[in-house]
């Protein structure tokens, strides 16, 4: 898959620079911490900055539309756009999250590009029946 050519290089670099958190327990706890930090950065964009807001209510699924059409009609519940400052913080936290996901893959002997390719194939095969 050409779009993932840099994934293997990224995984090799994570393996080289990760020194302190090689234990699977360390990887799991750092991955979980990075998840919380991603969530917190988005929450702060809402509560501290206000560049985005969340307006959520029960999802309504149109009975007569196809699954493909339903996907286009579903709302993300987000209003507004991340400002440059918040966008930078969220991107940084997502990057750290990818780092620890990759560290976890290294610890468990998975190739991240294989996982991405397999998931891409699964999504392509199942299409709208995946329902995620």
Secondary structure, DSSP 8 states (H G I E B T S, - for coil): -GGGHHHHHHHHHHHHH--TT-SHHHHHHHHHHHHHHHHHHHHHIIIII-SEEE--------SSS-HHHHHHH----EEE---HHHHHHHHHHHHHHHHHHHHHHHHTT--HHHHHHHHHHHHHHHGGGG--
